[in-house]
Amino acid sequence: MKRGFWIGNLCILIAVIFWGVNVSVTKALIPEWMTAYGIIIVRLVGGAILMWLTSIFVKCTKIQKDDWLKLILGGAIGLFLFIFLFILSLKYGNPIDISIIMTLPPIFVILMGVLFLKQRPYWLEYVGVVVSFIGAAIVILGGDIHHHHHAAHQLHEYTAKGNIIGDILAILSTICYAFYLVILEGPTKTYKPITMLRWVFLFSAIPALVLIPFSTHQPIFHTAKAVPWIEIAFILFCVTFIAYFLVEPAIKYIGSELVSIYQYLLPVFATISAVLMGLAKLHWLQVVAMGIIIIGMVCTNVGKRYRKVPS
């Protein structure tokens, strides 16, 4: 139990670092180097190709009949819709705000667990979720005050409207990600990551193909600069390929709820990378909020372990 618990936590931590940095990298690519649709195609179609190529070298088991619907829904809703809405949200919204909204899946996962799987979380888990959510709210409100302070001279209605559209799209995308974690928890315990992921990615790549006619013009093809190419390679290999691989053992060892709780760290890595890349400035309030988020995560982690112990 102990070793698996640590492996699960480490896997999801690395994945979330990749996803946090991804928020800034994706924001840096749109629209200067690539369109939102272009990035969606690279991630899903490129991801599917990588998964299938990898499956050549790994012994894959047969998928049981009962699991096909879960894999199809996991791919179409949990992966395609999640990435589609997430990347569109970055087109409109502020990267730090979006990364905060990406902390919502744990709440949706616990809600889905209570509604559909009749789970009963330990009280400390509720405390952890609430504490982390308060931290997330502080970042949004703090970022907002900070943002308006700087932009007082040029408060365009358009930006405010764009930010709201971005925020709504981001909320919808987090519901899809929570759905991915919940619906694939069963299959994750049955199959090796690649056996499952090659199908999940295939079912997400099929709807992504529809976007190809709308994304023929990509400025990245007309540049000799290395940076945008390194960024897109990072998104494909680290964020899509390696991170999704790491999610599988994480769900297997520590469960979908605890995996989703790690989303609370996403703004920490997104903010650090946004600041380092010069996309945003860091405010002391954000640092305080991140501390609160981490305390909330620790509470939930402890609560999760209590629930594991049969009373």
GUGUDREN-847335 format. One record per atom (N, C-alpha, C, O): x, y, z; residue in one letter. Coordinates in steps of 0.02 Angstrom, whole numbers, padded with zeros to 5 digits, always signed. Example, Ala and Ser with C-alpha at 12.3 -4.5 7.8 and 13.67 -1.06 7.14 Angstrom:
<recs>
+00660-00284+00390A+00615-00225+00390A+00660-00165+00390A+00712-00166+00423A+00642-00112+00354S+00684-00053+00357S+00645+00002+00394S+00670+00057+00402S
</recs>
This chain:
<recs>
+00042-00060+00000M+00000+00000+00000M+00044+00063+00000M+00033+00109-00039M+00094+00063+00046K+00135+00122+00055K+00170+00143-00011K+00168+00200-00032K+00204+00092-00042R+00243+00107-00103R+00197+00132-00159R+00212+00181-00192R+00141+00097-00168G+00093+00117-00220G+00067+00187-00208G+00058+00226-00255G+00055+00203-00144F+00029+00269-00127F+00078+00323-00148F+00058+00375-00176F+00143+00312-00135W+00194+00361-00154W+00202+00365-00230W+00209+00419-00258W+00201+00307-00263I+00208+00306-00336I+00150+00345-00368I+00160+00386-00412I+00089+00331-00343G+00030+00365-00370G+00034+00440-00363G+00019+00477-00409G+00056+00462-00303N+00062+00534-00290N+00116+00566-00334N+00108+00621-00360N+00172+00531-00342L+00227+00558-00382L+00207+00564-00456L+00222+00614-00489L+00173+00512-00481C+00152+00512-00552C+00108+00572-00567C+00118+00608-00616C+00058+00583-00524I+00011+00637-00538I+00044+00706-00527I+00025+00754-00559I+00092+00709-00481L+00127+00773-00470L+00165+00794-00533L+00162+00851-00554L+00201+00746-00564I+00239+00762-00625I+00190+00783-00680I+00203+00831-00717I+00134+00746-00687A+00085+00762-00738A+00058+00833-00729A+00050+00870-00777A+00043+00851-00666V+00015+00918-00652V+00066+00973-00665V+00048+01028-00686V+00130+00959-00652I+00182+01009-00669I+00180+01022-00744I+00181+01079-00766I+00177+00968-00784F+00173+00975-00856F+00111+01016-00876F+00115+01060-00919F+00054+01000-00845W-00009+01035-00863W-00008+01108-00843W-00035+01150-00878W+00024+01123-00786G+00029+01193-00764G+00070+01234-00814G+00050+01288-00834G+00128+01206-00833V+00171+01241-00881V+00135+01246-00948V+00143+01295-00985V+00095+01195-00964N+00058+01193-01027N+00011+01253-01035N+00001+01278-01091N-00018+01276-00980V-00064+01333-00983V-00027+01393-01013V-00053+01427-01057V+00034+01406-00989S+00073+01463-01013S+00098+01451-01085S+00097+01496-01126S+00121+01391-01098V+00149+01375-01164V+00094+01381-01218V+00105+01410-01271V+00034+01355-01202T-00021+01358-01250T-00041+01431-01262T-00053+01451-01319T-00044+01470-01208K-00061+01541-01213K-00010+01578-01256K-00027+01623-01295K+00054+01558-01250A+00107+01591-01289A+00102+01574-01364A+00121+01614-01406A+00075+01514-01379L+00070+01493-01450L+00010+01523-01486L+00013+01536-01546L-00046+01535-01448I-00107+01561-01480I-00108+01637-01474I-00095+01662-01419I-00123+01676-01525P-00132+01656-01595P-00070+01668-01637P-00071+01659-01698P-00016+01689-01604E+00044+01710-01642E+00071+01655-01687E+00089+01666-01744E+00075+01593-01659W+00106+01538-01696W+00057+01486-01721W+00066+01455-01773W+00004+01476-01681M-00045+01424-01700M-00115+01446-01681M-00125+01487-01636M-00165+01418-01717T-00234+01431-01697T-00253+01381-01643T-00219+01330-01633T-00307+01396-01607A-00330+01350-01554A-00345+01281-01584A-00326+01230-01556A-00379+01280-01642Y-00395+01216-01675Y-00332+01177-01693Y-00330+01116-01687Y-00280+01213-01715G-00217+01181-01733G-00187+01143-01674G-00162+01087-01681G-00188+01176-01615I-00160+01144-01555I-00202+01083-01534I-00174+01032-01513I-00268+01089-01541I-00313+01033-01523I-00295+00972-01567I-00291+00916-01542I-00286+00984-01632I-00270+00929-01679I-00202+00898-01662I-00195+00837-01661I-00153+00940-01649V-00086+00914-01632V-00091+00869-01570V-00062+00815-01568V-00128+00893-01519R-00131+00854-01456R-00169+00789-01465R-00145+00736-01442R-00226+00790-01497L-00268+00730-01499L-00248+00682-01555L-00242+00622-01544L-00239+00708-01615V-00219+00664-01670V-00147+00642-01660V-00130+00583-01668V-00104+00690-01642G-00033+00673-01628G-00028+00625-01569G+00011+00577-01572G-00068+00637-01517G-00068+00593-01459G-00089+00522-01477G-00059+00474-01456G-00142+00517-01518A-00167+00451-01539A-00114+00413-01579A-00104+00353-01569A-00079+00449-01623I-00026+00417-01663I+00030+00391-01617I+00053+00334-01625I+00051+00432-01569L+00103+00411-01522L+00081+00351-01481L+00120+00304-01470L+00018+00351-01458M-00007+00295-01417M-00007+00230-01458M+00013+00177-01433M-00030+00234-01520W-00034+00174-01562W+00036+00149-01581W+00048+00088-01583W+00083+00195-01593L+00152+00175-01608L+00182+00139-01547L+00216+00089-01554L+00169+00166-01488T+00195+00136-01426T+00165+00067-01416T+00198+00021-01392T+00101+00059-01434S+00066-00005-01422S+00096-00062-01463S+00084-00121-01448S+00134-00045-01515I+00168-00096-01555I+00219-00134-01512I+00230-00194-01520I+00250-00097-01465F+00305-00126-01425F+00281-00154-01358F+00321-00181-01320F+00217-00149-01344V+00190-00172-01280V+00136-00223-01292V+00097-00217-01339V+00135-00274-01251K+00083-00325-01258K+00016-00296-01233K+00010-00279-01174K-00032-00290-01277C-00096-00261-01258C-00149-00315-01250C-00154-00362-01290C-00189-00308-01198T-00242-00358-01187T-00306-00337-01223T-00313-00280-01246T-00352-00384-01229K-00415-00371-01263K-00460-00331-01217K-00462-00343-01156K-00497-00283-01245I-00544-00243-01205I-00609-00284-01197I-00636-00311-01246I-00634-00287-01135Q-00697-00323-01124Q-00756-00283-01150Q-00755-00221-01153Q-00808-00321-01170K-00867-00290-01202K-00898-00234-01160K-00918-00182-01187K-00901-00244-01095D-00934-00195-01051D-00896-00128-01047D-00924-00077-01029D-00831-00129-01065D-00790-00069-01057D-00788-00024-01118D-00765+00033-01114D-00812-00048-01175W-00807-00007-01236W-00842+00060-01230W-00815+00112-01250W-00903+00060-01201L-00940+00123-01195L-00902+00173-01151L-00900+00232-01166L-00871+00148-01097K-00832+00192-01053K-00774+00222-01091K-00759+00282-01084K-00740+00182-01132L-00682+00207-01170L-00704+00258-01223L-00671+00309-01234L-00762+00244-01256I-00787+00291-01307I-00806+00358-01275I-00787+00411-01299I-00843+00355-01219L-00863+00416-01184L-00803+00452-01154L-00798+00513-01155L-00757+00412-01126G-00696+00441-01098G-00656+00479-01151G-00629+00533-01137G-00653+00451-01211G-00617+00483-01266G-00654+00544-01293G-00625+00597-01301G-00719+00535-01308A-00757+00589-01341A-00773+00647-01294A-00766+00705-01313A-00793+00631-01232I-00811+00685-01185I-00752+00703-01140I-00732+00761-01135I-00723+00650-01107G-00670+00662-01058G-00606+00689-01088G-00569+00725-01054G-00592+00672-01151L-00529+00695-01180L-00540+00747-01234L-00513+00802-01230L-00580+00731-01286F-00590+00779-01341F-00622+00843-01316F-00596+00898-01326F-00680+00837-01283L-00716+00897-01260L-00676+00935-01208L-00675+00997-01209L-00642+00899-01163F-00601+00931-01112F-00547+00974-01145F-00540+01033-01129F-00508+00945-01191I-00453+00982-01223I-00479+01037-01269I-00450+01091-01272I-00533+01022-01305F-00564+01070-01351F-00585+01133-01312F-00567+01189-01331F-00622+01124-01257L-00647+01181-01218L-00590+01216-01181L-00590+01277-01175L-00542+01177-01156F-00485+01206-01120F-00444+01252-01165F-00426+01307-01145F-00428+01228-01226I-00386+01268-01271I-00425+01330-01296I-00396+01384-01304I-00490+01321-01309L-00530+01380-01328L-00532+01431-01271L-00531+01491-01282L-00536+01406-01209S-00539+01452-01151S-00475+01494-01148S-00477+01553-01129S-00418+01464-01166L-00355+01501-01165L-00351+01553-01220L-00314+01603-01214L-00389+01541-01273K-00391+01590-01328K-00422+01655-01303K-00401+01710-01322K-00472+01649-01259Y-00508+01708-01235Y-00485+01735-01167Y-00484+01795-01156Y-00465+01688-01123G-00456+01708-01053G-00384+01722-01033G-00337+01716-01072G-00378+01742-00969N-00313+01757-00940N-00283+01691-00913N-00318+01653-00879N-00219+01675-00929P-00192+01608-00913P-00194+01591-00838P-00207+01534-00820P-00181+01641-00795I-00181+01625-00723I-00253+01611-00699I-00264+01564-00661I-00301+01652-00723D-00372+01640-00706D-00393+01570-00727D-00425+01534-00689D-00376+01552-00788I-00397+01487-00816I-00367+01431-00773I-00400+01382-00757I-00303+01439-00754S-00270+01387-00715S-00304+01378-00646S-00304+01323-00618S-00332+01432-00620I-00367+01427-00556I-00431+01387-00566I-00448+01344-00526I-00466+01403-00620I-00530+01367-00633I-00515+01293-00643I-00557+01251-00628I-00456+01277-00668M-00438+01207-00678M-00430+01170-00611M-00415+01110-00610M-00440+01205-00555T-00438+01171-00490T-00506+01144-00470T-00513+01113-00417T-00557+01154-00511L-00624+01131-00492L-00638+01056-00498L-00684+01032-00464L-00602+01016-00540P-00620+00945-00546P-00631+00906-00481P-00676+00865-00479P-00591+00917-00428P-00603+00877-00368P-00674+00884-00342P-00704+00836-00319P-00701+00945-00346I-00768+00956-00322I-00817+00917-00365I-00864+00885-00340I-00807+00919-00432F-00851+00883-00477F-00843+00807-00469F-00892+00770-00474F-00781+00784-00457V-00769+00712-00448V-00804+00688-00385V-00837+00636-00385V-00797+00725-00330I-00830+00705-00267I-00906+00707-00277I-00941+00662-00253I-00931+00758-00311L-01004+00763-00324L-01028+00704-00367L-01079+00673-00352L-00990+00689-00420M-01009+00632-00464M-01007+00567-00423M-01050+00523-00432M-00957+00561-00379G-00950+00502-00337G-01010+00494-00290G-01037+00440-00281G-01032+00551-00261V-01089+00550-00214V-01154+00536-00253V-01195+00496-00230V-01162+00569-00312L-01224+00562-00350L-01232+00493-00383L-01284+00461-00379L-01178+00471-00417F-01184+00412-00459F-01156+00348-00428F-01181+00293-00440F-01104+00356-00386L-01071+00296-00359L-01088+00287-00285L-01062+00241-00253L-01131+00330-00259K-01154+00326-00189K-01095+00324-00139K-01097+00287-00090K-01043+00364-00153Q-00985+00365-00108Q-00999+00412-00049Q-01037+00460-00055Q-00966+00398+00007R-00972+00442+00065R-00903+00466+00087R-00868+00430+00123R-00882+00525+00065P-00816+00549+00084P-00809+00561+00159P-00858+00574+00194P-00747+00555+00184Y-00730+00568+00255Y-00735+00644+00265Y-00721+00682+00219Y-00755+00667+00324W-00766+00739+00335W-00705+00782+00319W-00712+00839+00295W-00645+00754+00332L-00584+00792+00320L-00574+00807+00245L-00544+00857+00226L-00601+00762+00203E-00597+00774+00131E-00638+00835+00111E-00617+00875+00069E-00698+00842+00141Y-00739+00901+00127Y-00703+00964+00149Y-00703+01015+00114Y-00671+00961+00209V-00634+01018+00235V-00579+01037+00185V-00571+01096+00168V-00541+00987+00162G-00486+00999+00115G-00510+01032+00051G-00479+01078+00025G-00565+01007+00024V-00593+01034-00038V-00613+01107-00028V-00599+01150-00071V-00646+01121+00028V-00669+01190+00042V-00609+01237+00051V-00608+01292+00023V-00559+01214+00090V-00499+01256+00102V-00465+01272+00036V-00448+01329+00022V-00455+01220-00005S-00421+01231-00069S-00462+01276-00115S-00435+01317-00151S-00528+01269-00111F-00572+01309-00153F-00567+01383-00133F-00569+01428-00175F-00561+01395-00066I-00553+01464-00042I-00488+01493-00070I-00486+01550-00093I-00436+01452-00069G-00372+01474-00098G-00379+01492-00171G-00353+01543-00194G-00416+01450-00208A-00427+01462-00279A-00466+01527-00289A-00451+01566-00334A-00517+01538-00247A-00558+01599-00253A-00516+01661-00241A-00525+01712-00274A-00470+01657-00192I-00426+01714-00177I-00384+01731-00239I-00374+01790-00255I-00360+01680-00273V-00318+01693-00332V-00360+01728-00386V-00337+01775-00417V-00421+01704-00396I-00463+01735-00448I-00478+01807-00430I-00469+01852-00471I-00500+01818-00368L-00518+01886-00347L-00456+01931-00344L-00457+01988-00367L-00402+01903-00316G-00339+01941-00312G-00313+01958-00380G-00292+02014-00393G-00315+01909-00426G-00291+01919-00494G-00333+01972-00528G-00308+02012-00568G-00398+01972-00512D-00445+02019-00541D-00429+02090-00520D-00426+02136-00561D-00418+02099-00454I-00402+02165-00427I-00337+02190-00459I-00331+02247-00482I-00288+02143-00459H-00222+02159-00486H-00228+02178-00560H-00198+02226-00583H-00267+02139-00596H-00277+02148-00668H-00309+02216-00681H-00287+02253-00726H-00361+02232-00642H-00396+02295-00654H-00353+02355-00635H-00356+02408-00667H-00312+02346-00583H-00268+02399-00561H-00221+02419-00618H-00209+02478-00630H-00195+02369-00652H-00147+02382-00707H-00183+02406-00769H-00156+02446-00807H-00244+02382-00779A-00277+02395-00843A-00329+02450-00837A-00372+02458-00880A-00324+02489-00782A-00376+02540-00770A-00383+02588-00829A-00438+02611-00845A-00327+02604-00862H-00329+02653-00916H-00361+02623-00979H-00388+02660-01021H-00356+02558-00986Q-00380+02529-01049Q-00431+02474-01037Q-00426+02420-01066Q-00480+02488-00994L-00530+02437-00979L-00577+02430-01038L-00626+02468-01043L-00563+02383-01082H-00608+02372-01138H-00662+02324-01117H-00650+02277-01079H-00721+02336-01141E-00776+02290-01128E-00757+02222-01157E-00773+02170-01129E-00724+02225-01214Y-00706+02163-01250Y-00665+02116-01207Y-00678+02056-01205Y-00615+02144-01172T-00572+02101-01130T-00612+02068-01075T-00605+02009-01062T-00654+02109-01043A-00695+02082-00988A-00739+02026-01014A-00746+01973-00984A-00770+02040-01073K-00815+01991-01103K-00776+01928-01122K-00798+01872-01111K-00717+01940-01152G-00674+01884-01173G-00654+01841-01113G-00654+01780-01117G-00637+01875-01057N-00618+01839-00997N-00675+01797-00970N-00665+01741-00948N-00736+01825-00972I-00794+01787-00946I-00806+01726-00991I-00819+01672-00965I-00803+01736-01057I-00812+01679-01103I-00759+01626-01088I-00773+01566-01084I-00697+01649-01080G-00641+01604-01065G-00653+01566-01000G-00641+01506-00996G-00678+01601-00949D-00691+01569-00883D-00746+01517-00889D-00740+01463-00860D-00800+01533-00926I-00856+01485-00933I-00832+01422-00970I-00847+01366-00950I-00795+01433-01024L-00768+01375-01062L-00723+01332-01018L-00725+01271-01022L-00683+01365-00976A-00637+01329-00931A-00677+01287-00880A-00658+01231-00865A-00731+01316-00854I-00773+01278-00805I-00802+01216-00839I-00800+01161-00811I-00828+01225-00900L-00857+01167-00936L-00803+01114-00949L-00816+01054-00945L-00742+01137-00965S-00688+01089-00978S-00670+01049-00916S-00653+00990-00920S-00673+01081-00857T-00656+01045-00795T-00708+00991-00779T-00691+00939-00751T-00771+01004-00797I-00823+00953-00787I-00807+00892-00830I-00815+00835-00809I-00784+00905-00892C-00766+00850-00937C-00706+00810-00910C-00705+00749-00915C-00657+00845-00880Y-00599+00811-00853Y-00619+00768-00792Y-00595+00712-00784Y-00664+00795-00750A-00688+00757-00693A-00724+00694-00717A-00718+00640-00688A-00763+00702-00771F-00799+00646-00801F-00749+00592-00824F-00761+00532-00815F-00694+00615-00855Y-00641+00569-00879Y-00614+00528-00821Y-00608+00467-00826Y-00599+00561-00765L-00571+00526-00707L-00619+00475-00678L-00600+00420-00659L-00683+00494-00675V-00733+00450-00644V-00750+00391-00689V-00751+00334-00666V-00763+00405-00754I-00786+00351-00798I-00731+00300-00813I-00745+00242-00827I-00668+00323-00811L-00613+00277-00829L-00579+00246-00767L-00530+00211-00774L-00606+00260-00708E-00574+00232-00648E-00576+00155-00650E-00526+00122-00634E-00634+00127-00670G-00641+00054-00674G-00592+00023-00724G-00551-00019-00706G-00596+00044-00789P-00550+00018-00840P-00476+00027-00822P-00435-00016-00839P-00459+00082-00788T-00390+00095-00769T-00362+00040-00725T-00303+00023-00728T-00406+00012-00682K-00384-00041-00636K-00379-00108-00672K-00348-00154-00647K-00411-00113-00731T-00413-00176-00768T-00356-00182-00819T-00326-00235-00826T-00342-00127-00854Y-00295-00131-00911Y-00230-00093-00898Y-00226-00049-00855Y-00179-00112-00937K-00116-00074-00936K-00131-00006-00969K-00175-00002-01012K-00093+00047-00949P-00108+00113-00977P-00115+00114-01053P-00163+00141-01080P-00066+00085-01088I-00065+00092-01161I-00124+00055-01192I-00152+00078-01242I-00144-00002-01164T-00201-00041-01190T-00262+00003-01192T-00300+00003-01241T-00272+00042-01139M-00331+00084-01133M-00323+00150-01171M-00367+00172-01207M-00264+00182-01162L-00255+00249-01190L-00256+00251-01266L-00279+00300-01295L-00232+00198-01299R-00233+00200-01372R-00304+00206-01398R-00317+00239-01448R-00352+00173-01363W-00422+00177-01384W-00453+00244-01363W-00489+00275-01402W-00439+00266-01301V-00467+00330-01278V-00444+00386-01324V-00484+00429-01343V-00380+00386-01343F-00354+00438-01388F-00383+00431-01458F-00396+00481-01491F-00393+00369-01480L-00423+00360-01547L-00494+00390-01548L-00512+00424-01596L-00533+00377-01495F-00601+00404-01493F-00603+00480-01483F-00654+00512-01496F-00547+00509-01461S-00544+00582-01456S-00517+00612-01521S-00533+00670-01538S-00476+00573-01557A-00446+00599-01619A-00498+00602-01676A-00493+00645-01720A-00547+00556-01674I-00597+00555-01728I-00635+00621-01732I-00637+00651-01786I-00665+00646-01676P-00697+00712-01682P-00648+00768-01697P-00666+00818-01728P-00584+00760-01675A-00534+00812-01688A-00520+00819-01762A-00502+00874-01786A-00527+00764-01800L-00514+00767-01873L-00561+00816-01908L-00544+00844-01960L-00621+00825-01880V-00670+00871-01909V-00643+00942-01911V-00664+00983-01953V-00596+00958-01866L-00570+01026-01861L-00516+01041-01914L-00497+01099-01924L-00491+00988-01946I-00435+00998-01994I-00450+01050-02049I-00408+01093-02061I-00508+01046-02083P-00522+01096-02135P-00520+01168-02110P-00507+01214-02149P-00534+01179-02044F-00536+01247-02017F-00468+01271-01992F-00461+01326-01967F-00417+01228-02000S-00353+01248-01969S-00294+01237-02016S-00240+01215-01995S-00306+01253-02079T-00252+01243-02128T-00198+01297-02121T-00139+01285-02136T-00218+01357-02099H-00168+01411-02094H-00137+01413-02025H-00170+01433-01976H-00074+01391-02019Q-00038+01393-01956Q+00027+01432-01965Q+00071+01409-02001Q+00033+01491-01933P+00094+01532-01942P+00159+01495-01926P+00212+01512-01953P+00155+01444-01882I+00216+01408-01861I+00253+01377-01921I+00314+01369-01919I+00215+01360-01974F+00247+01329-02032F+00289+01378-02072F+00329+01358-02115F+00281+01443-02058H+00318+01494-02096H+00373+01526-02054H+00393+01583-02067H+00396+01490-02003T+00450+01519-01962T+00508+01471-01955T+00500+01410-01957T+00567+01500-01948A+00627+01459-01937A+00646+01462-01863A+00697+01433-01843A+00607+01498-01823K+00622+01506-01752K+00614+01439-01716K+00567+01401-01731K+00658+01425-01669A+00655+01360-01634A+00603+01359-01578A+00572+01308-01566A+00594+01417-01545V+00551+01418-01484V+00480+01390-01496V+00460+01345-01459V+00442+01415-01545P+00374+01387-01553P+00375+01312-01567P+00329+01277-01546P+00425+01288-01603W+00429+01216-01617W+00444+01176-01554W+00417+01122-01544W+00488+01204-01511I+00503+01170-01447I+00440+01169-01404I+00425+01120-01371I+00402+01225-01406E+00340+01229-01366E+00289+01177-01388E+00258+01144-01347E+00280+01170-01454I+00230+01123-01478I+00253+01051-01465I+00212+01006-01452I+00319+01039-01468A+00346+00972-01453A+00334+00956-01379A+00318+00899-01362A+00343+01006-01336F+00331+00997-01264F+00257+00979-01252F+00242+00933-01214F+00212+01015-01286I+00140+01002-01279I+00122+00931-01301I+00082+00897-01269I+00153+00909-01356L+00136+00842-01382L+00166+00787-01339L+00130+00741-01319L+00231+00791-01324F+00265+00735-01290F+00254+00736-01214F+00234+00685-01185F+00266+00793-01183C+00262+00795-01109C+00190+00801-01085C+00168+00762-01042C+00154+00851-01112V+00088+00867-01086V+00036+00815-01106V-00008+00797-01066V+00041+00790-01167T-00010+00744-01192T+00011+00672-01181T-00026+00633-01150T+00069+00654-01207F+00089+00583-01207F+00110+00560-01137F+00080+00514-01110F+00162+00590-01109I+00189+00567-01044I+00138+00579-00988I+00127+00535-00946I+00108+00639-00986A+00063+00655-00930A+00004+00607-00927A-00015+00585-00873A-00026+00591-00985Y-00084+00545-00983Y-00063+00474-00963Y-00101+00437-00933Y-00001+00457-00981F+00026+00392-00958F+00030+00390-00883F+00014+00340-00851F+00053+00446-00854L+00063+00449-00781L-00003+00450-00743L-00006+00427-00686L-00056+00476-00774V-00121+00479-00740V-00147+00408-00725V-00179+00397-00674V-00132+00361-00770E-00160+00293-00762E-00136+00259-00698E-00177+00238-00657E-00069+00252-00687P-00047+00222-00623P-00071+00263-00563P-00084+00236-00510P-00076+00329-00572A-00098+00371-00517A-00170+00354-00497A-00185+00345-00438A-00215+00348-00547I-00285+00330-00531I-00286+00260-00499I-00324+00247-00452I-00244+00215-00526K-00244+00146-00502K-00224+00143-00428K-00254+00107-00389K-00172+00181-00410Y-00146+00177-00342Y-00182+00221-00291Y-00190+00202-00233Y-00205+00281-00312I-00233+00326-00262I-00305+00347-00277I-00335+00385-00238I-00334+00324-00334G-00404+00338-00348G-00416+00404-00383G-00375+00450-00378G-00473+00409-00417S-00487+00469-00459S-00496+00532-00417S-00479+00587-00440S-00524+00526-00356E-00535+00586-00316E-00469+00619-00297E-00461+00680-00305E-00422+00579-00273L-00359+00608-00251L-00318+00634-00311L-00284+00684-00306L-00323+00598-00367V-00290+00622-00428V-00317+00691-00446V-00279+00736-00464V-00384+00699-00442S-00414+00763-00460S-00394+00819-00412S-00390+00877-00431S-00381+00801-00349I-00361+00851-00299I-00296+00884-00319I-00284+00943-00304I-00253+00848-00354Y-00189+00876-00376Y-00198+00935-00423Y-00152+00975-00433Y-00259+00941-00453Q-00273+00998-00496Q-00262+01064-00458Q-00249+01116-00488Q-00268+01061-00390Y-00259+01121-00351Y-00188+01149-00357Y-00177+01208-00343Y-00141+01107-00377L-00072+01131-00385L-00060+01162-00453L-00009+01194-00465L-00109+01152-00499L-00100+01176-00567L-00085+01251-00571L-00040+01272-00607L-00124+01293-00534P-00110+01365-00538P-00040+01383-00512P-00011+01432-00534P-00014+01343-00466V+00053+01357-00439V+00103+01353-00497V+00142+01399-00507V+00102+01297-00533F+00150+01288-00589F+00133+01333-00648F+00178+01356-00683F+00068+01345-00659A+00049+01389-00715A+00073+01460-00701A+00097+01494-00746A+00065+01483-00639T+00085+01551-00621T+00160+01559-00625T+00186+01608-00653T+00197+01510-00597I+00270+01513-00600I+00293+01517-00673I+00335+01559-00691I+00265+01474-00716S+00287+01474-00786S+00264+01537-00822S+00301+01563-00865S+00204+01562-00806A+00179+01623-00839A+00225+01682-00821A+00239+01725-00863A+00247+01684-00758V+00291+01739-00736V+00359+01732-00769V+00387+01782-00794V+00386+01671-00770L+00452+01660-00801L+00451+01675-00876L+00500+01699-00904L+00394+01661-00908M+00389+01673-00981M+00368+01744-00997M+00360+01763-01055M+00358+01785-00944G+00340+01855-00954G+00267+01864-00976G+00250+01917-01004G+00224+01815-00964L+00153+01821-00984L+00111+01854-00930L+00057+01879-00943L+00136+01854-00868A+00098+01883-00812A+00145+01903-00756A+00203+01880-00754A+00121+01946-00711K+00160+01966-00653K+00132+01932-00591K+00071+01922-00585K+00177+01915-00545L+00155+01880-00484L+00137+01931-00430L+00172+01982-00421L+00083+01917-00394H+00059+01960-00341H+00066+01923-00276H+00057+01862-00275H+00081+01957-00221W+00090+01922-00157W+00028+01882-00136W+00034+01830-00104W-00031+01908-00156L-00094+01875-00138L-00097+01805-00169L-00124+01758-00140L-00069+01800-00229Q-00070+01734-00263Q-00026+01684-00225Q-00043+01625-00222Q+00029+01709-00197V+00074+01665-00159V+00038+01639-00096V+00042+01579-00080V+00002+01684-00062V-00036+01665-00002V-00088+01613-00021V-00095+01561+00012V-00124+01627-00075A-00177+01582-00097A-00150+01512-00113A-00181+01462-00097A-00092+01510-00146M-00062+01445-00163M-00045+01406-00100M-00052+01344-00099M-00023+01442-00047G-00009+01409+00017G-00072+01377+00045G-00071+01321+00070G-00128+01414+00040I-00193+01389+00065I-00214+01328+00025I-00238+01278+00052I-00204+01331-00041I-00222+01275-00085I-00185+01212-00064I-00214+01158-00061I-00120+01219-00050I-00079+01161-00031I-00102+01132+00036I-00104+01072+00045I-00121+01176+00084I-00147+01152+00149I-00210+01110+00137I-00219+01057+00166I-00254+01136+00093G-00315+01100+00077G-00301+01031+00047G-00334+00982+00063G-00250+01029+00004M-00231+00965-00028M-00208+00915+00025M-00226+00856+00022M-00169+00938+00073V-00143+00894+00125V-00202+00866+00166V-00203+00806+00181V-00251+00909+00184C-00311+00885+00221C-00346+00830+00183C-00364+00778+00211C-00356+00841+00117T-00393+00792+00078T-00354+00726+00073T-00383+00672+00077T-00288+00732+00065N-00245+00674+00062N-00251+00632+00125N-00258+00571+00122N-00250+00666+00183V-00255+00631+00248V-00325+00600+00254V-00331+00542+00275V-00376+00638+00235G-00445+00613+00239G-00455+00552+00196G-00490+00505+00215G-00425+00554+00137K-00430+00497+00090K-00402+00434+00123K-00430+00380+00114K-00348+00440+00159R-00316+00382+00190R-00359+00355+00247R-00359+00295+00260R-00394+00399+00282Y-00439+00378+00335Y-00497+00336+00306Y-00518+00286+00335Y-00521+00360+00247R-00578+00325+00218R-00557+00255+00195R-00598+00209+00195R-00493+00249+00175K-00467+00184+00152K-00470+00132+00209K-00479+00072+00196K-00462+00156+00271V-00460+00110+00328V-00532+00088+00344V-00574+00129+00360V-00546+00022+00338P-00614-00001+00353P-00630+00008+00427P-00590-00013+00470P-00688+00038+00442S-00703+00050+00512S-00737-00012+00542S-00754-00013+00601S
</recs>
